[in-house]
Amino acid sequence: MVIVALIAILGFTFWLRPLTVFRIFNEAQMYQIGARSNFIDVGGYRIHYYALGPANGPIAVLVHGLGGRSEDWEKLAPFLAKAGYRVYLPDLPGFGQSDKPANFSYSVGDQAKIVVGFFDALGLKQVDLGGWSMGGWIVQLVAVRHPDRVRRLMLFDSAGLYVKPDWDTRLFTPISAAELQKFDTLLMPHPPQLPTFVVRDILRTLREHSWIIRRALDSMLTGRDTTDNLLPGLKMPVLIVWGEVDQITPLSEGQKIHQLIPQSQMEVIPGCGHLAPNECATQIGPSVVAFLGQ
């Protein structure tokens, strides 16, 4: 009877708060790949991060995108760790397990300052730096403002150019199952059909944190901090990785970034969308390791 009751409780918990269960499972997966969870103070904010790979290895830092979190790198980070890199995966303010301060701007410019502050807090003098989507925009600014701190730069389906999206940006904070399905279709070429109780919990969670995403998006859509005129000044090697069928930041944007950075190299991943670093990590990982080892 005790086992039956326990199964019933677990089943009810999963039905009521499936995202909580998914997060616990995701954190367990991070532990399984050797990542260890830590917190550090950066500019007065409590910042969560994972670290994995040999402690004395060369440093790589990967920055997630809008609405993302450090666990998003769970598939790609092990490629770097196995190649001997010490990999750090921070949660930006407002996301994951980091503080969500009401008085923070959530602009890419201020998030870039947090990333540099993260370097300083951990004593990281120079790193190989990567960013995905909004995170790609953030690391572009870090590389432009602090070129001495970035040995090599990696941009994954990155934002940052002065381009008005041709899709409804309100879908980043969907308020209905139909809007969530439209957003998933933008993110993935073949989105899964989610159960109703999972959709309900996703929408509940988004209602709680949509103000952060909205504030970040509003700042980005002003066109401040765009990097079109800054990218030609980068001198470090740059790897650009793009999902061929990305609808959030289309391939044309990656190609323009490639043109703006003369010394960059570009990898286009067939059949992958905006979530390429996660969904197509097996194709991307070897290229990233090869780039960092050049």
C-alpha positions as CSV (number, residue, x, y, z in Angstrom):
1,M,0.0,0.0,0.0
2,V,2.8,2.4,0.8
3,I,4.4,1.9,-2.7
4,V,1.0,2.4,-4.3
5,A,0.4,5.6,-2.4
6,L,3.9,6.8,-3.3
7,I,3.3,6.2,-7.0
8,A,0.0,8.0,-6.7
9,I,1.6,11.0,-5.1
10,L,4.4,11.1,-7.7
11,G,1.8,10.8,-10.5
12,F,-0.2,13.6,-9.0
13,T,2.8,15.8,-8.6
14,F,3.8,15.2,-12.2
15,W,0.3,16.0,-13.4
16,L,0.1,19.2,-11.3
17,R,3.7,20.5,-11.9
18,P,5.3,18.6,-14.7
19,L,7.9,21.4,-15.4
20,T,9.2,21.0,-11.8
21,V,9.7,17.3,-12.4
22,F,11.3,18.0,-15.8
23,R,13.7,20.5,-14.1
24,I,14.7,18.0,-11.4
25,F,15.3,15.4,-14.1
26,N,17.3,18.0,-16.1
27,E,19.5,18.8,-13.1
28,A,20.1,15.1,-12.6
29,Q,21.2,14.9,-16.2
30,M,23.6,17.8,-15.6
31,Y,25.1,15.9,-12.6
32,Q,25.4,12.8,-14.7
33,I,27.6,14.6,-17.3
34,G,29.9,15.8,-14.5
35,A,28.5,19.3,-14.2
36,R,28.4,20.8,-10.6
37,S,26.0,23.5,-9.5
38,N,27.4,26.7,-7.9
39,F,26.4,30.2,-7.0
40,I,28.5,33.4,-7.0
41,D,27.9,37.1,-6.4
42,V,28.2,39.2,-9.5
43,G,27.5,42.9,-9.2
44,G,25.3,42.3,-6.1
45,Y,23.2,39.6,-7.9
46,R,23.3,35.9,-7.0
47,I,24.3,34.1,-10.2
48,H,23.9,30.4,-10.6
49,Y,26.3,28.4,-12.9
50,Y,27.4,24.9,-13.7
51,A,31.1,23.9,-14.1
52,L,32.3,20.8,-15.7
53,G,35.5,19.4,-17.2
54,P,39.1,19.3,-15.7
55,A,39.7,22.1,-13.3
56,N,43.1,23.0,-14.9
57,G,41.8,22.9,-18.5
58,P,41.5,25.9,-20.8
59,I,38.4,27.9,-20.1
60,A,35.2,27.9,-22.2
61,V,32.1,29.9,-21.2
62,L,28.7,29.4,-22.9
63,V,25.9,31.9,-22.5
64,H,22.2,30.8,-23.1
65,G,19.5,32.7,-25.0
66,L,16.3,34.6,-24.1
67,G,14.0,32.5,-21.9
68,G,16.8,29.9,-21.6
69,R,19.0,28.6,-18.8
70,S,22.3,26.9,-18.3
71,E,20.9,23.4,-18.7
72,D,20.2,24.2,-22.4
73,W,23.9,23.4,-23.0
74,E,23.6,19.9,-21.6
75,K,24.1,18.2,-24.9
76,L,26.9,20.3,-26.3
77,A,29.0,21.1,-23.2
78,P,30.2,17.5,-22.7
79,F,32.0,17.6,-26.1
80,L,34.2,20.5,-24.7
81,A,34.7,18.9,-21.3
82,K,35.8,15.6,-22.9
83,A,38.3,17.5,-25.0
84,G,39.9,18.9,-21.8
85,Y,38.1,22.2,-21.4
86,R,36.9,23.6,-18.1
87,V,33.4,24.7,-19.1
88,Y,31.3,27.3,-17.3
89,L,27.5,27.6,-17.9
90,P,26.1,30.7,-16.2
91,D,22.4,31.5,-15.8
92,L,21.9,35.2,-16.7
93,P,20.0,37.4,-14.3
94,G,16.3,36.7,-14.7
95,F,16.8,33.2,-15.9
96,G,17.3,29.7,-14.5
97,Q,18.3,29.7,-10.9
98,S,19.9,33.2,-10.8
99,D,18.3,36.2,-9.2
100,K,15.4,37.9,-11.0
101,P,15.8,41.5,-9.8
102,A,13.0,43.9,-10.5
103,N,15.4,46.8,-10.9
104,F,17.6,45.2,-13.7
105,S,17.2,46.4,-17.3
106,Y,17.6,43.0,-18.9
107,S,19.2,44.7,-21.9
108,V,21.9,42.9,-23.8
109,G,24.3,45.6,-22.9
110,D,23.8,45.2,-19.2
111,Q,23.8,41.4,-19.5
112,A,27.2,41.7,-21.2
113,K,28.4,43.6,-18.2
114,I,27.2,40.7,-16.0
115,V,29.2,38.2,-18.2
116,V,32.4,40.2,-17.7
117,G,31.6,40.5,-14.0
118,F,31.2,36.7,-14.0
119,F,34.7,36.4,-15.5
120,D,36.1,38.7,-12.8
121,A,34.3,36.9,-9.9
122,L,35.8,33.6,-10.9
123,G,39.2,35.1,-11.8
124,L,38.9,34.1,-15.5
125,K,41.5,36.2,-17.4
126,Q,40.8,35.0,-20.9
127,V,38.2,32.5,-22.2
128,D,36.8,30.9,-25.3
129,L,33.3,32.4,-25.3
130,G,30.1,31.2,-26.9
131,G,26.6,32.4,-27.0
132,W,23.3,31.2,-28.4
133,S,20.5,33.5,-29.8
134,M,20.3,36.5,-27.4
135,G,23.4,35.0,-25.7
136,G,25.2,35.3,-29.0
137,W,24.4,39.0,-29.1
138,I,25.6,39.4,-25.5
139,V,29.0,37.7,-26.2
140,Q,29.4,39.8,-29.4
141,L,29.3,42.9,-27.1
142,V,31.7,41.3,-24.6
143,A,34.2,40.5,-27.5
144,V,33.9,44.0,-28.9
145,R,34.3,45.8,-25.5
146,H,36.9,43.4,-24.0
147,P,38.8,41.8,-26.9
148,D,41.7,40.9,-24.5
149,R,39.3,38.6,-22.5
150,V,38.1,36.5,-25.5
151,R,40.5,34.1,-27.2
152,R,38.0,32.6,-29.6
153,L,34.3,33.5,-30.1
154,M,31.5,31.1,-31.0
155,L,28.1,32.3,-32.2
156,F,25.2,29.8,-32.3
157,D,22.0,31.0,-34.2
158,S,22.8,34.4,-32.9
159,A,20.8,37.6,-32.7
160,G,22.5,41.0,-32.7
161,L,22.0,42.5,-36.2
162,Y,19.7,45.5,-36.8
163,V,16.9,43.3,-38.3
164,K,13.2,43.6,-37.5
165,P,11.8,40.1,-37.0
166,D,9.3,38.9,-39.6
167,W,7.4,36.9,-36.9
168,D,5.2,38.1,-34.0
169,T,7.6,38.6,-31.1
170,R,4.6,38.4,-28.7
171,L,4.9,34.6,-29.2
172,F,7.9,34.7,-26.9
173,T,5.4,35.0,-24.1
174,P,2.4,32.9,-25.4
175,I,-0.8,33.1,-23.4
176,S,-2.7,30.3,-25.0
177,A,-2.1,26.7,-26.2
178,A,-2.4,27.9,-29.9
179,E,0.2,30.6,-29.4
180,L,2.5,28.1,-27.7
181,Q,2.2,25.8,-30.6
182,K,3.0,28.6,-33.1
183,F,6.1,29.5,-31.0
184,D,7.3,25.9,-30.9
185,T,6.9,25.7,-34.7
186,L,9.2,28.7,-35.0
187,L,11.7,27.1,-32.7
188,M,11.7,23.6,-34.1
189,P,11.2,22.1,-37.6
190,H,9.2,19.2,-36.0
191,P,7.7,20.3,-32.6
192,P,6.3,17.6,-30.4
193,Q,2.6,17.5,-29.6
194,L,2.6,18.3,-25.8
195,P,0.0,16.9,-23.4
196,T,-2.6,19.4,-22.2
197,F,-1.3,19.3,-18.6
198,V,2.2,20.1,-19.7
199,V,0.9,23.0,-21.8
200,R,-1.0,24.3,-18.9
201,D,2.1,24.3,-16.6
202,I,4.3,26.0,-19.3
203,L,1.7,28.8,-19.7
204,R,1.5,29.2,-15.9
205,T,5.3,29.5,-15.6
206,L,5.4,31.9,-18.5
207,R,2.8,34.1,-16.8
208,E,5.1,34.4,-13.7
209,H,8.2,35.4,-15.7
210,S,6.9,37.0,-18.9
211,W,7.8,40.4,-17.6
212,I,11.5,39.6,-17.8
213,I,11.3,38.3,-21.3
214,R,9.1,41.2,-22.3
215,R,11.5,43.7,-20.8
216,A,14.5,42.1,-22.6
217,L,12.6,42.0,-25.9
218,D,11.5,45.6,-25.6
219,S,15.1,46.6,-25.1
220,M,16.3,44.6,-28.0
221,L,13.6,45.8,-30.4
222,T,14.8,49.4,-29.8
223,G,17.8,48.6,-31.9
224,R,20.2,49.8,-29.2
225,D,23.4,47.7,-28.9
226,T,23.1,46.2,-32.4
227,T,26.4,45.0,-33.7
228,D,26.3,45.5,-37.5
229,N,28.9,48.3,-37.3
230,L,31.0,46.6,-34.6
231,L,31.6,43.1,-35.9
232,P,34.2,44.1,-38.6
233,G,36.4,45.3,-35.8
234,L,36.7,41.9,-34.2
235,K,40.2,40.3,-34.5
236,M,39.9,37.0,-32.7
237,P,38.9,33.8,-34.6
238,V,35.1,33.4,-34.8
239,L,33.0,30.3,-35.4
240,I,29.4,30.8,-36.6
241,V,27.1,27.8,-36.3
242,W,23.6,28.0,-37.7
243,G,20.6,25.8,-38.1
244,E,19.7,25.7,-41.8
245,V,15.9,26.1,-41.2
246,D,16.1,28.6,-38.2
247,Q,13.0,30.8,-38.3
248,I,13.8,32.9,-35.3
249,T,17.1,34.2,-36.6
250,P,17.1,33.0,-40.2
251,L,20.2,31.7,-42.0
252,S,20.5,35.0,-43.9
253,E,21.4,36.7,-40.6
254,G,24.2,34.2,-40.0
255,Q,25.5,34.7,-43.5
256,K,25.6,38.5,-43.0
257,I,27.5,38.1,-39.7
258,H,29.9,35.8,-41.6
259,Q,30.4,38.6,-44.2
260,L,30.9,41.2,-41.5
261,I,33.7,39.3,-39.8
262,P,36.4,38.6,-42.4
263,Q,38.2,35.9,-40.3
264,S,35.1,34.0,-39.3
265,Q,34.2,30.5,-40.4
266,M,30.7,29.2,-40.7
267,E,29.0,25.8,-40.2
268,V,25.4,25.4,-41.4
269,I,23.6,22.4,-39.9
270,P,21.1,20.8,-42.4
271,G,17.6,20.2,-41.1
272,C,18.2,22.0,-37.8
273,G,16.3,25.1,-36.5
274,H,16.9,27.6,-33.8
275,L,17.6,25.0,-31.1
276,A,20.5,23.5,-33.1
277,P,23.0,23.5,-30.2
278,N,20.6,21.2,-28.3
279,E,18.8,19.2,-31.0
280,C,21.8,18.8,-33.3
281,A,24.7,18.7,-30.8
282,T,26.2,15.5,-32.2
283,Q,26.8,17.4,-35.5
284,I,28.0,20.6,-33.9
285,G,30.2,19.3,-31.1
286,P,33.1,18.0,-33.2
287,S,33.2,21.2,-35.2
288,V,33.4,23.3,-32.0
289,V,36.1,21.2,-30.5
290,A,38.1,21.4,-33.8
291,F,37.7,25.1,-33.9
292,L,38.9,25.6,-30.4
293,G,41.9,23.4,-31.0
294,Q,43.1,25.2,-34.1
